[in-house]
Amino acid sequence: MKSIGIVRRLDELGRIVLPMELRNKFGITEKSELEIYVDGSNIILKKYEPNCIFCGNNKNLYEYKDKMVCDKCLEKLSNIADVKEK
């Protein structure tokens, strides 16, 4: 992991401010959602991008019962439903 040399202090509520340069570089805006991961002793922030719960695709997504499903998996699911009805 490459260090970019920016140090920030946590405030009394445990918050940090991401530098404008990083927000601009990654397209992070005021209401952007971020995922937080732990990898060993590292804390990783990643801009949240919804993915299909079945295949992980992030294009042509549809929401179903608060889950995201891509068009290809949705088609496969509808084929399964058709077979079950017969």
PDB file of N, CA, C and O in Angstrom:
ATOM      1  N   MET A   1       0.841  -1.166   0.000  1.00  0.00           N
ATOM      2  CA  MET A   1       0.000   0.000   0.000  1.00  0.00           C
ATOM      3  C   MET A   1       0.891   1.235   0.000  1.00  0.00           C
ATOM      4  O   MET A   1       1.813   1.333   0.810  1.00  0.00           O
ATOM      5  N   LYS A   2       0.629   2.163  -0.888  1.00  0.00           N
ATOM      6  CA  LYS A   2       1.459   3.359  -1.025  1.00  0.00           C
ATOM      7  C   LYS A   2       0.964   4.464  -0.099  1.00  0.00           C
ATOM      8  O   LYS A   2      -0.227   4.778  -0.083  1.00  0.00           O
ATOM      9  N   SER A   3       1.860   5.043   0.659  1.00  0.00           N
ATOM     10  CA  SER A   3       1.522   6.163   1.529  1.00  0.00           C
ATOM     11  C   SER A   3       1.539   7.451   0.715  1.00  0.00           C
ATOM     12  O   SER A   3       2.421   7.664  -0.117  1.00  0.00           O
ATOM     13  N   ILE A   4       0.550   8.306   0.968  1.00  0.00           N
ATOM     14  CA  ILE A   4       0.528   9.586   0.248  1.00  0.00           C
ATOM     15  C   ILE A   4       0.980  10.741   1.127  1.00  0.00           C
ATOM     16  O   ILE A   4       0.998  11.890   0.685  1.00  0.00           O
ATOM     17  N   GLY A   5       1.351  10.440   2.387  1.00  0.00           N
ATOM     18  CA  GLY A   5       1.957  11.454   3.241  1.00  0.00           C
ATOM     19  C   GLY A   5       0.992  12.441   3.870  1.00  0.00           C
ATOM     20  O   GLY A   5       1.417  13.526   4.267  1.00  0.00           O
ATOM     21  N   ILE A   6      -0.277  12.117   3.979  1.00  0.00           N
ATOM     22  CA  ILE A   6      -1.243  12.999   4.620  1.00  0.00           C
ATOM     23  C   ILE A   6      -1.602  12.392   5.971  1.00  0.00           C
ATOM     24  O   ILE A   6      -1.943  11.212   6.058  1.00  0.00           O
ATOM     25  N   VAL A   7      -1.524  13.205   7.027  1.00  0.00           N
ATOM     26  CA  VAL A   7      -1.856  12.756   8.375  1.00  0.00           C
ATOM     27  C   VAL A   7      -3.043  13.567   8.867  1.00  0.00           C
ATOM     28  O   VAL A   7      -3.069  14.789   8.722  1.00  0.00           O
ATOM     29  N   ARG A   8      -4.013  12.896   9.443  1.00  0.00           N
ATOM     30  CA  ARG A   8      -5.193  13.562  10.007  1.00  0.00           C
ATOM     31  C   ARG A   8      -5.401  13.069  11.429  1.00  0.00           C
ATOM     32  O   ARG A   8      -5.131  11.906  11.728  1.00  0.00           O
ATOM     33  N   ARG A   9      -5.877  13.940  12.306  1.00  0.00           N
ATOM     34  CA  ARG A   9      -6.204  13.556  13.679  1.00  0.00           C
ATOM     35  C   ARG A   9      -7.695  13.245  13.784  1.00  0.00           C
ATOM     36  O   ARG A   9      -8.524  13.862  13.115  1.00  0.00           O
ATOM     37  N   LEU A  10      -8.016  12.276  14.638  1.00  0.00           N
ATOM     38  CA  LEU A  10      -9.407  11.994  14.958  1.00  0.00           C
ATOM     39  C   LEU A  10      -9.927  13.087  15.876  1.00  0.00           C
ATOM     40  O   LEU A  10      -9.201  13.578  16.740  1.00  0.00           O
ATOM     41  N   ASP A  11     -11.199  13.472  15.688  1.00  0.00           N
ATOM     42  CA  ASP A  11     -11.789  14.420  16.635  1.00  0.00           C
ATOM     43  C   ASP A  11     -12.324  13.650  17.840  1.00  0.00           C
ATOM     44  O   ASP A  11     -12.162  12.432  17.917  1.00  0.00           O
ATOM     45  N   GLU A  12     -12.954  14.346  18.774  1.00  0.00           N
ATOM     46  CA  GLU A  12     -13.422  13.719  20.011  1.00  0.00           C
ATOM     47  C   GLU A  12     -14.514  12.670  19.766  1.00  0.00           C
ATOM     48  O   GLU A  12     -14.775  11.846  20.643  1.00  0.00           O
ATOM     49  N   LEU A  13     -15.155  12.685  18.593  1.00  0.00           N
ATOM     50  CA  LEU A  13     -16.168  11.688  18.255  1.00  0.00           C
ATOM     51  C   LEU A  13     -15.623  10.568  17.362  1.00  0.00           C
ATOM     52  O   LEU A  13     -16.384   9.724  16.888  1.00  0.00           O
ATOM     53  N   GLY A  14     -14.310  10.561  17.134  1.00  0.00           N
ATOM     54  CA  GLY A  14     -13.687   9.507  16.338  1.00  0.00           C
ATOM     55  C   GLY A  14     -13.763   9.742  14.842  1.00  0.00           C
ATOM     56  O   GLY A  14     -13.564   8.805  14.068  1.00  0.00           O
ATOM     57  N   ARG A  15     -14.044  10.961  14.412  1.00  0.00           N
ATOM     58  CA  ARG A  15     -14.182  11.272  12.990  1.00  0.00           C
ATOM     59  C   ARG A  15     -12.883  11.825  12.418  1.00  0.00           C
ATOM     60  O   ARG A  15     -12.074  12.430  13.122  1.00  0.00           O
ATOM     61  N   ILE A  16     -12.707  11.595  11.113  1.00  0.00           N
ATOM     62  CA  ILE A  16     -11.607  12.215  10.380  1.00  0.00           C
ATOM     63  C   ILE A  16     -12.192  12.906   9.156  1.00  0.00           C
ATOM     64  O   ILE A  16     -13.299  12.590   8.721  1.00  0.00           O
ATOM     65  N   VAL A  17     -11.444  13.844   8.613  1.00  0.00           N
ATOM     66  CA  VAL A  17     -11.833  14.499   7.368  1.00  0.00           C
ATOM     67  C   VAL A  17     -10.930  13.959   6.264  1.00  0.00           C
ATOM     68  O   VAL A  17      -9.705  14.015   6.366  1.00  0.00           O
ATOM     69  N   LEU A  18     -11.554  13.433   5.204  1.00  0.00           N
ATOM     70  CA  LEU A  18     -10.764  12.987   4.055  1.00  0.00           C
ATOM     71  C   LEU A  18     -10.334  14.213   3.265  1.00  0.00           C
ATOM     72  O   LEU A  18     -11.159  15.078   2.972  1.00  0.00           O
ATOM     73  N   PRO A  19      -9.070  14.298   2.922  1.00  0.00           N
ATOM     74  CA  PRO A  19      -8.591  15.454   2.171  1.00  0.00           C
ATOM     75  C   PRO A  19      -9.322  15.605   0.829  1.00  0.00           C
ATOM     76  O   PRO A  19      -9.679  14.619   0.183  1.00  0.00           O
ATOM     77  N   MET A  20      -9.531  16.846   0.435  1.00  0.00           N
ATOM     78  CA  MET A  20     -10.227  17.172  -0.805  1.00  0.00           C
ATOM     79  C   MET A  20      -9.599  16.468  -1.999  1.00  0.00           C
ATOM     80  O   MET A  20     -10.313  16.017  -2.895  1.00  0.00           O
ATOM     81  N   GLU A  21      -8.267  16.368  -2.024  1.00  0.00           N
ATOM     82  CA  GLU A  21      -7.580  15.721  -3.139  1.00  0.00           C
ATOM     83  C   GLU A  21      -8.031  14.267  -3.295  1.00  0.00           C
ATOM     84  O   GLU A  21      -8.248  13.800  -4.413  1.00  0.00           O
ATOM     85  N   LEU A  22      -8.169  13.559  -2.182  1.00  0.00           N
ATOM     86  CA  LEU A  22      -8.615  12.162  -2.228  1.00  0.00           C
ATOM     87  C   LEU A  22     -10.080  12.059  -2.625  1.00  0.00           C
ATOM     88  O   LEU A  22     -10.455  11.193  -3.416  1.00  0.00           O
ATOM     89  N   ARG A  23     -10.907  12.943  -2.078  1.00  0.00           N
ATOM     90  CA  ARG A  23     -12.328  12.914  -2.438  1.00  0.00           C
ATOM     91  C   ARG A  23     -12.507  13.168  -3.926  1.00  0.00           C
ATOM     92  O   ARG A  23     -13.302  12.492  -4.578  1.00  0.00           O
ATOM     93  N   ASN A  24     -11.784  14.126  -4.463  1.00  0.00           N
ATOM     94  CA  ASN A  24     -11.875  14.427  -5.898  1.00  0.00           C
ATOM     95  C   ASN A  24     -11.371  13.258  -6.742  1.00  0.00           C
ATOM     96  O   ASN A  24     -11.997  12.883  -7.734  1.00  0.00           O
ATOM     97  N   LYS A  25     -10.247  12.691  -6.344  1.00  0.00           N
ATOM     98  CA  LYS A  25      -9.642  11.604  -7.113  1.00  0.00           C
ATOM     99  C   LYS A  25     -10.570  10.398  -7.213  1.00  0.00           C
ATOM    100  O   LYS A  25     -10.614   9.739  -8.251  1.00  0.00           O
ATOM    101  N   PHE A  26     -11.315  10.099  -6.139  1.00  0.00           N
ATOM    102  CA  PHE A  26     -12.160   8.905  -6.108  1.00  0.00           C
ATOM    103  C   PHE A  26     -13.647   9.215  -6.289  1.00  0.00           C
ATOM    104  O   PHE A  26     -14.487   8.326  -6.143  1.00  0.00           O
ATOM    105  N   GLY A  27     -13.973  10.460  -6.604  1.00  0.00           N
ATOM    106  CA  GLY A  27     -15.362  10.823  -6.854  1.00  0.00           C
ATOM    107  C   GLY A  27     -16.244  10.698  -5.623  1.00  0.00           C
ATOM    108  O   GLY A  27     -17.412  10.323  -5.727  1.00  0.00           O
ATOM    109  N   ILE A  28     -15.693  11.009  -4.462  1.00  0.00           N
ATOM    110  CA  ILE A  28     -16.434  10.926  -3.206  1.00  0.00           C
ATOM    111  C   ILE A  28     -17.044  12.296  -2.925  1.00  0.00           C
ATOM    112  O   ILE A  28     -16.342  13.302  -2.826  1.00  0.00           O
ATOM    113  N   THR A  29     -18.368  12.308  -2.801  1.00  0.00           N
ATOM    114  CA  THR A  29     -19.067  13.562  -2.525  1.00  0.00           C
ATOM    115  C   THR A  29     -19.658  13.522  -1.120  1.00  0.00           C
ATOM    116  O   THR A  29     -19.467  12.555  -0.382  1.00  0.00           O
ATOM    117  N   GLU A  30     -20.372  14.576  -0.761  1.00  0.00           N
ATOM    118  CA  GLU A  30     -20.902  14.734   0.593  1.00  0.00           C
ATOM    119  C   GLU A  30     -21.745  13.551   1.059  1.00  0.00           C
ATOM    120  O   GLU A  30     -21.637  13.155   2.219  1.00  0.00           O
ATOM    121  N   LYS A  31     -22.564  12.985   0.213  1.00  0.00           N
ATOM    122  CA  LYS A  31     -23.454  11.897   0.615  1.00  0.00           C
ATOM    123  C   LYS A  31     -22.974  10.518   0.141  1.00  0.00           C
ATOM    124  O   LYS A  31     -23.731   9.550   0.213  1.00  0.00           O
ATOM    125  N   SER A  32     -21.741  10.416  -0.337  1.00  0.00           N
ATOM    126  CA  SER A  32     -21.210   9.129  -0.788  1.00  0.00           C
ATOM    127  C   SER A  32     -21.161   8.139   0.365  1.00  0.00           C
ATOM    128  O   SER A  32     -20.905   8.506   1.512  1.00  0.00           O
ATOM    129  N   GLU A  33     -21.411   6.884   0.038  1.00  0.00           N
ATOM    130  CA  GLU A  33     -21.290   5.821   1.028  1.00  0.00           C
ATOM    131  C   GLU A  33     -19.918   5.181   0.889  1.00  0.00           C
ATOM    132  O   GLU A  33     -19.433   4.971  -0.223  1.00  0.00           O
ATOM    133  N   LEU A  34     -19.297   4.874   2.014  1.00  0.00           N
ATOM    134  CA  LEU A  34     -17.985   4.237   2.028  1.00  0.00           C
ATOM    135  C   LEU A  34     -18.078   2.917   2.768  1.00  0.00           C
ATOM    136  O   LEU A  34     -18.776   2.805   3.775  1.00  0.00           O
ATOM    137  N   GLU A  35     -17.366   1.913   2.259  1.00  0.00           N
ATOM    138  CA  GLU A  35     -17.243   0.631   2.951  1.00  0.00           C
ATOM    139  C   GLU A  35     -15.965   0.682   3.777  1.00  0.00           C
ATOM    140  O   GLU A  35     -14.973   1.288   3.369  1.00  0.00           O
ATOM    141  N   ILE A  36     -15.997   0.048   4.928  1.00  0.00           N
ATOM    142  CA  ILE A  36     -14.830   0.010   5.811  1.00  0.00           C
ATOM    143  C   ILE A  36     -14.416  -1.448   5.974  1.00  0.00           C
ATOM    144  O   ILE A  36     -15.218  -2.291   6.376  1.00  0.00           O
ATOM    145  N   TYR A  37     -13.154  -1.735   5.657  1.00  0.00           N
ATOM    146  CA  TYR A  37     -12.591  -3.079   5.763  1.00  0.00           C
ATOM    147  C   TYR A  37     -11.408  -3.051   6.709  1.00  0.00           C
ATOM    148  O   TYR A  37     -10.775  -2.013   6.906  1.00  0.00           O
ATOM    149  N   VAL A  38     -11.120  -4.192   7.288  1.00  0.00           N
ATOM    150  CA  VAL A  38      -9.902  -4.365   8.076  1.00  0.00           C
ATOM    151  C   VAL A  38      -9.091  -5.455   7.394  1.00  0.00           C
ATOM    152  O   VAL A  38      -9.599  -6.540   7.112  1.00  0.00           O
ATOM    153  N   ASP A  39      -7.823  -5.153   7.131  1.00  0.00           N
ATOM    154  CA  ASP A  39      -6.903  -6.110   6.516  1.00  0.00           C
ATOM    155  C   ASP A  39      -5.647  -6.145   7.377  1.00  0.00           C
ATOM    156  O   ASP A  39      -4.753  -5.313   7.226  1.00  0.00           O
ATOM    157  N   GLY A  40      -5.592  -7.115   8.278  1.00  0.00           N
ATOM    158  CA  GLY A  40      -4.470  -7.158   9.217  1.00  0.00           C
ATOM    159  C   GLY A  40      -4.546  -5.960  10.137  1.00  0.00           C
ATOM    160  O   GLY A  40      -5.522  -5.789  10.868  1.00  0.00           O
ATOM    161  N   SER A  41      -3.518  -5.130  10.102  1.00  0.00           N
ATOM    162  CA  SER A  41      -3.506  -3.931  10.948  1.00  0.00           C
ATOM    163  C   SER A  41      -3.894  -2.676  10.154  1.00  0.00           C
ATOM    164  O   SER A  41      -3.721  -1.558  10.640  1.00  0.00           O
ATOM    165  N   ASN A  42      -4.419  -2.859   8.934  1.00  0.00           N
ATOM    166  CA  ASN A  42      -4.818  -1.721   8.097  1.00  0.00           C
ATOM    167  C   ASN A  42      -6.333  -1.554   8.082  1.00  0.00           C
ATOM    168  O   ASN A  42      -7.077  -2.534   8.045  1.00  0.00           O
ATOM    169  N   ILE A  43      -6.774  -0.315   8.109  1.00  0.00           N
ATOM    170  CA  ILE A  43      -8.180   0.022   7.923  1.00  0.00           C
ATOM    171  C   ILE A  43      -8.304   0.567   6.511  1.00  0.00           C
ATOM    172  O   ILE A  43      -7.591   1.498   6.136  1.00  0.00           O
ATOM    173  N   ILE A  44      -9.209  -0.011   5.723  1.00  0.00           N
ATOM    174  CA  ILE A  44      -9.346   0.354   4.317  1.00  0.00           C
ATOM    175  C   ILE A  44     -10.716   0.972   4.096  1.00  0.00           C
ATOM    176  O   ILE A  44     -11.734   0.396   4.478  1.00  0.00           O
ATOM    177  N   LEU A  45     -10.740   2.142   3.480  1.00  0.00           N
ATOM    178  CA  LEU A  45     -11.979   2.799   3.075  1.00  0.00           C
ATOM    179  C   LEU A  45     -12.140   2.608   1.579  1.00  0.00           C
ATOM    180  O   LEU A  45     -11.187   2.787   0.821  1.00  0.00           O
ATOM    181  N   LYS A  46     -13.345   2.244   1.148  1.00  0.00           N
ATOM    182  CA  LYS A  46     -13.612   2.035  -0.266  1.00  0.00           C
ATOM    183  C   LYS A  46     -14.953   2.658  -0.598  1.00  0.00           C
ATOM    184  O   LYS A  46     -15.922   2.487   0.141  1.00  0.00           O
ATOM    185  N   LYS A  47     -15.011   3.384  -1.712  1.00  0.00           N
ATOM    186  CA  LYS A  47     -16.282   3.942  -2.142  1.00  0.00           C
ATOM    187  C   LYS A  47     -17.236   2.785  -2.420  1.00  0.00           C
ATOM    188  O   LYS A  47     -16.896   1.853  -3.149  1.00  0.00           O
ATOM    189  N   TYR A  48     -18.427   2.851  -1.836  1.00  0.00           N
ATOM    190  CA  TYR A  48     -19.397   1.769  -1.974  1.00  0.00           C
ATOM    191  C   TYR A  48     -19.978   1.751  -3.382  1.00  0.00           C
ATOM    192  O   TYR A  48     -20.460   2.766  -3.884  1.00  0.00           O
ATOM    193  N   GLU A  49     -19.925   0.597  -4.000  1.00  0.00           N
ATOM    194  CA  GLU A  49     -20.557   0.371  -5.294  1.00  0.00           C
ATOM    195  C   GLU A  49     -21.392  -0.892  -5.165  1.00  0.00           C
ATOM    196  O   GLU A  49     -20.844  -1.971  -4.940  1.00  0.00           O
ATOM    197  N   PRO A  50     -22.709  -0.777  -5.304  1.00  0.00           N
ATOM    198  CA  PRO A  50     -23.553  -1.965  -5.160  1.00  0.00           C
ATOM    199  C   PRO A  50     -23.230  -3.008  -6.225  1.00  0.00           C
ATOM    200  O   PRO A  50     -22.904  -2.664  -7.361  1.00  0.00           O
ATOM    201  N   ASN A  51     -23.321  -4.274  -5.854  1.00  0.00           N
ATOM    202  CA  ASN A  51     -23.045  -5.398  -6.750  1.00  0.00           C
ATOM    203  C   ASN A  51     -24.186  -6.404  -6.670  1.00  0.00           C
ATOM    204  O   ASN A  51     -24.934  -6.442  -5.693  1.00  0.00           O
ATOM    205  N   CYS A  52     -24.303  -7.206  -7.705  1.00  0.00           N
ATOM    206  CA  CYS A  52     -25.265  -8.301  -7.727  1.00  0.00           C
ATOM    207  C   CYS A  52     -24.922  -9.274  -6.597  1.00  0.00           C
ATOM    208  O   CYS A  52     -23.761  -9.644  -6.424  1.00  0.00           O
ATOM    209  N   ILE A  53     -25.930  -9.683  -5.835  1.00  0.00           N
ATOM    210  CA  ILE A  53     -25.672 -10.589  -4.710  1.00  0.00           C
ATOM    211  C   ILE A  53     -25.276 -11.980  -5.168  1.00  0.00           C
ATOM    212  O   ILE A  53     -24.741 -12.757  -4.377  1.00  0.00           O
ATOM    213  N   PHE A  54     -25.527 -12.316  -6.437  1.00  0.00           N
ATOM    214  CA  PHE A  54     -25.209 -13.655  -6.934  1.00  0.00           C
ATOM    215  C   PHE A  54     -23.855 -13.719  -7.640  1.00  0.00           C
ATOM    216  O   PHE A  54     -23.056 -14.615  -7.365  1.00  0.00           O
ATOM    217  N   CYS A  55     -23.590 -12.774  -8.551  1.00  0.00           N
ATOM    218  CA  CYS A  55     -22.370 -12.887  -9.362  1.00  0.00           C
ATOM    219  C   CYS A  55     -21.361 -11.764  -9.124  1.00  0.00           C
ATOM    220  O   CYS A  55     -20.226 -11.855  -9.592  1.00  0.00           O
ATOM    221  N   GLY A  56     -21.750 -10.710  -8.407  1.00  0.00           N
ATOM    222  CA  GLY A  56     -20.827  -9.616  -8.126  1.00  0.00           C
ATOM    223  C   GLY A  56     -20.767  -8.551  -9.197  1.00  0.00           C
ATOM    224  O   GLY A  56     -20.029  -7.577  -9.045  1.00  0.00           O
ATOM    225  N   ASN A  57     -21.522  -8.700 -10.280  1.00  0.00           N
ATOM    226  CA  ASN A  57     -21.552  -7.708 -11.361  1.00  0.00           C
ATOM    227  C   ASN A  57     -22.077  -6.375 -10.811  1.00  0.00           C
ATOM    228  O   ASN A  57     -22.921  -6.362  -9.914  1.00  0.00           O
ATOM    229  N   ASN A  58     -21.580  -5.259 -11.346  1.00  0.00           N
ATOM    230  CA  ASN A  58     -22.058  -3.959 -10.878  1.00  0.00           C
ATOM    231  C   ASN A  58     -22.741  -3.145 -11.982  1.00  0.00           C
ATOM    232  O   ASN A  58     -22.867  -1.925 -11.869  1.00  0.00           O
ATOM    233  N   LYS A  59     -23.175  -3.814 -13.036  1.00  0.00           N
ATOM    234  CA  LYS A  59     -23.859  -3.131 -14.140  1.00  0.00           C
ATOM    235  C   LYS A  59     -25.270  -3.691 -14.303  1.00  0.00           C
ATOM    236  O   LYS A  59     -25.524  -4.864 -14.026  1.00  0.00           O
ATOM    237  N   ASN A  60     -26.187  -2.829 -14.761  1.00  0.00           N
ATOM    238  CA  ASN A  60     -27.584  -3.217 -15.015  1.00  0.00           C
ATOM    239  C   ASN A  60     -28.215  -3.890 -13.810  1.00  0.00           C
ATOM    240  O   ASN A  60     -28.724  -5.007 -13.907  1.00  0.00           O
ATOM    241  N   LEU A  61     -28.179  -3.207 -12.672  1.00  0.00           N
ATOM    242  CA  LEU A  61     -28.693  -3.761 -11.426  1.00  0.00           C
ATOM    243  C   LEU A  61     -30.141  -3.360 -11.184  1.00  0.00           C
ATOM    244  O   LEU A  61     -30.574  -2.267 -11.551  1.00  0.00           O
ATOM    245  N   TYR A  62     -30.874  -4.266 -10.562  1.00  0.00           N
ATOM    246  CA  TYR A  62     -32.249  -4.031 -10.146  1.00  0.00           C
ATOM    247  C   TYR A  62     -32.357  -4.349  -8.662  1.00  0.00           C
ATOM    248  O   TYR A  62     -31.702  -5.266  -8.167  1.00  0.00           O
ATOM    249  N   GLU A  63     -33.182  -3.590  -7.958  1.00  0.00           N
ATOM    250  CA  GLU A  63     -33.360  -3.837  -6.536  1.00  0.00           C
ATOM    251  C   GLU A  63     -34.550  -4.768  -6.321  1.00  0.00           C
ATOM    252  O   GLU A  63     -35.626  -4.549  -6.877  1.00  0.00           O
ATOM    253  N   TYR A  64     -34.352  -5.796  -5.520  1.00  0.00           N
ATOM    254  CA  TYR A  64     -35.408  -6.723  -5.163  1.00  0.00           C
ATOM    255  C   TYR A  64     -35.290  -7.034  -3.682  1.00  0.00           C
ATOM    256  O   TYR A  64     -34.302  -7.625  -3.248  1.00  0.00           O
ATOM    257  N   LYS A  65     -36.282  -6.644  -2.908  1.00  0.00           N
ATOM    258  CA  LYS A  65     -36.298  -6.861  -1.457  1.00  0.00           C
ATOM    259  C   LYS A  65     -35.003  -6.388  -0.807  1.00  0.00           C
ATOM    260  O   LYS A  65     -34.378  -7.116  -0.036  1.00  0.00           O
ATOM    261  N   ASP A  66     -34.614  -5.167  -1.128  1.00  0.00           N
ATOM    262  CA  ASP A  66     -33.404  -4.522  -0.589  1.00  0.00           C
ATOM    263  C   ASP A  66     -32.101  -5.198  -0.986  1.00  0.00           C
ATOM    264  O   ASP A  66     -31.073  -4.968  -0.349  1.00  0.00           O
ATOM    265  N   LYS A  67     -32.121  -6.020  -2.016  1.00  0.00           N
ATOM    266  CA  LYS A  67     -30.920  -6.664  -2.549  1.00  0.00           C
ATOM    267  C   LYS A  67     -30.777  -6.272  -4.011  1.00  0.00           C
ATOM    268  O   LYS A  67     -31.769  -6.020  -4.694  1.00  0.00           O
ATOM    269  N   MET A  68     -29.545  -6.221  -4.484  1.00  0.00           N
ATOM    270  CA  MET A  68     -29.291  -5.872  -5.875  1.00  0.00           C
ATOM    271  C   MET A  68     -29.044  -7.143  -6.690  1.00  0.00           C
ATOM    272  O   MET A  68     -28.277  -8.016  -6.286  1.00  0.00           O
ATOM    273  N   VAL A  69     -29.715  -7.227  -7.851  1.00  0.00           N
ATOM    274  CA  VAL A  69     -29.585  -8.382  -8.739  1.00  0.00           C
ATOM    275  C   VAL A  69     -29.368  -7.849 -10.152  1.00  0.00           C
ATOM    276  O   VAL A  69     -30.091  -6.953 -10.589  1.00  0.00           O
ATOM    277  N   CYS A  70     -28.380  -8.389 -10.874  1.00  0.00           N
ATOM    278  CA  CYS A  70     -28.113  -7.923 -12.238  1.00  0.00           C
ATOM    279  C   CYS A  70     -29.130  -8.547 -13.206  1.00  0.00           C
ATOM    280  O   CYS A  70     -29.819  -9.511 -12.871  1.00  0.00           O
ATOM    281  N   ASP A  71     -29.204  -7.978 -14.399  1.00  0.00           N
ATOM    282  CA  ASP A  71     -30.184  -8.442 -15.379  1.00  0.00           C
ATOM    283  C   ASP A  71     -29.968  -9.902 -15.781  1.00  0.00           C
ATOM    284  O   ASP A  71     -30.937 -10.624 -16.016  1.00  0.00           O
ATOM    285  N   LYS A  72     -28.717 -10.343 -15.864  1.00  0.00           N
ATOM    286  CA  LYS A  72     -28.441 -11.737 -16.258  1.00  0.00           C
ATOM    287  C   LYS A  72     -28.905 -12.721 -15.185  1.00  0.00           C
ATOM    288  O   LYS A  72     -29.520 -13.739 -15.503  1.00  0.00           O
ATOM    289  N   CYS A  73     -28.615 -12.425 -13.927  1.00  0.00           N
ATOM    290  CA  CYS A  73     -29.046 -13.315 -12.849  1.00  0.00           C
ATOM    291  C   CYS A  73     -30.563 -13.263 -12.686  1.00  0.00           C
ATOM    292  O   CYS A  73     -31.191 -14.268 -12.355  1.00  0.00           O
ATOM    293  N   LEU A  74     -31.143 -12.096 -12.917  1.00  0.00           N
ATOM    294  CA  LEU A  74     -32.594 -11.975 -12.851  1.00  0.00           C
ATOM    295  C   LEU A  74     -33.256 -12.852 -13.903  1.00  0.00           C
ATOM    296  O   LEU A  74     -34.282 -13.481 -13.645  1.00  0.00           O
ATOM    297  N   GLU A  75     -32.662 -12.888 -15.087  1.00  0.00           N
ATOM    298  CA  GLU A  75     -33.186 -13.749 -16.154  1.00  0.00           C
ATOM    299  C   GLU A  75     -33.080 -15.226 -15.757  1.00  0.00           C
ATOM    300  O   GLU A  75     -34.015 -16.000 -15.965  1.00  0.00           O
ATOM    301  N   LYS A  76     -31.938 -15.607 -15.185  1.00  0.00           N
ATOM    302  CA  LYS A  76     -31.768 -16.998 -14.749  1.00  0.00           C
ATOM    303  C   LYS A  76     -32.787 -17.360 -13.666  1.00  0.00           C
ATOM    304  O   LYS A  76     -33.337 -18.461 -13.661  1.00  0.00           O
ATOM    305  N   LEU A  77     -33.029 -16.421 -12.754  1.00  0.00           N
ATOM    306  CA  LEU A  77     -34.005 -16.671 -11.697  1.00  0.00           C
ATOM    307  C   LEU A  77     -35.411 -16.821 -12.259  1.00  0.00           C
ATOM    308  O   LEU A  77     -36.187 -17.657 -11.794  1.00  0.00           O
ATOM    309  N   SER A  78     -35.734 -16.013 -13.255  1.00  0.00           N
ATOM    310  CA  SER A  78     -37.074 -16.119 -13.843  1.00  0.00           C
ATOM    311  C   SER A  78     -37.214 -17.442 -14.599  1.00  0.00           C
ATOM    312  O   SER A  78     -38.303 -18.013 -14.636  1.00  0.00           O
ATOM    313  N   ASN A  79     -36.128 -17.938 -15.203  1.00  0.00           N
ATOM    314  CA  ASN A  79     -36.158 -19.246 -15.867  1.00  0.00           C
ATOM    315  C   ASN A  79     -36.394 -20.365 -14.852  1.00  0.00           C
ATOM    316  O   ASN A  79     -37.121 -21.317 -15.132  1.00  0.00           O
ATOM    317  N   ILE A  80     -35.787 -20.251 -13.691  1.00  0.00           N
ATOM    318  CA  ILE A  80     -35.997 -21.244 -12.633  1.00  0.00           C
ATOM    319  C   ILE A  80     -37.448 -21.223 -12.183  1.00  0.00           C
ATOM    320  O   ILE A  80     -38.057 -22.272 -11.974  1.00  0.00           O
ATOM    321  N   ALA A  81     -38.000 -20.027 -12.035  1.00  0.00           N
ATOM    322  CA  ALA A  81     -39.399 -19.893 -11.630  1.00  0.00           C
ATOM    323  C   ALA A  81     -40.326 -20.504 -12.677  1.00  0.00           C
ATOM    324  O   ALA A  81     -41.319 -21.141 -12.326  1.00  0.00           O
ATOM    325  N   ASP A  82     -40.011 -20.316 -13.959  1.00  0.00           N
ATOM    326  CA  ASP A  82     -40.817 -20.891 -15.038  1.00  0.00           C
ATOM    327  C   ASP A  82     -40.807 -22.415 -14.983  1.00  0.00           C
ATOM    328  O   ASP A  82     -41.842 -23.052 -15.182  1.00  0.00           O
ATOM    329  N   VAL A  83     -39.653 -22.997 -14.715  1.00  0.00           N
ATOM    330  CA  VAL A  83     -39.507 -24.454 -14.654  1.00  0.00           C
ATOM    331  C   VAL A  83     -40.302 -24.999 -13.455  1.00  0.00           C
ATOM    332  O   VAL A  83     -40.944 -26.044 -13.562  1.00  0.00           O
ATOM    333  N   LYS A  84     -40.258 -24.294 -12.320  1.00  0.00           N
ATOM    334  CA  LYS A  84     -40.967 -24.748 -11.136  1.00  0.00           C
ATOM    335  C   LYS A  84     -42.468 -24.745 -11.334  1.00  0.00           C
ATOM    336  O   LYS A  84     -43.169 -25.591 -10.778  1.00  0.00           O
ATOM    337  N   GLU A  85     -42.972 -23.799 -12.122  1.00  0.00           N
ATOM    338  CA  GLU A  85     -44.410 -23.688 -12.356  1.00  0.00           C
ATOM    339  C   GLU A  85     -44.930 -24.807 -13.229  1.00  0.00           C
ATOM    340  O   GLU A  85     -46.120 -25.115 -13.159  1.00  0.00           O
ATOM    341  N   LYS A  86     -44.100 -25.431 -14.047  1.00  0.00           N
ATOM    342  CA  LYS A  86     -44.534 -26.485 -14.987  1.00  0.00           C
ATOM    343  C   LYS A  86     -44.695 -27.802 -14.320  1.00  0.00           C
ATOM    344  O   LYS A  86     -45.053 -28.784 -14.970  1.00  0.00           O
TER     345      LYS A  86
END
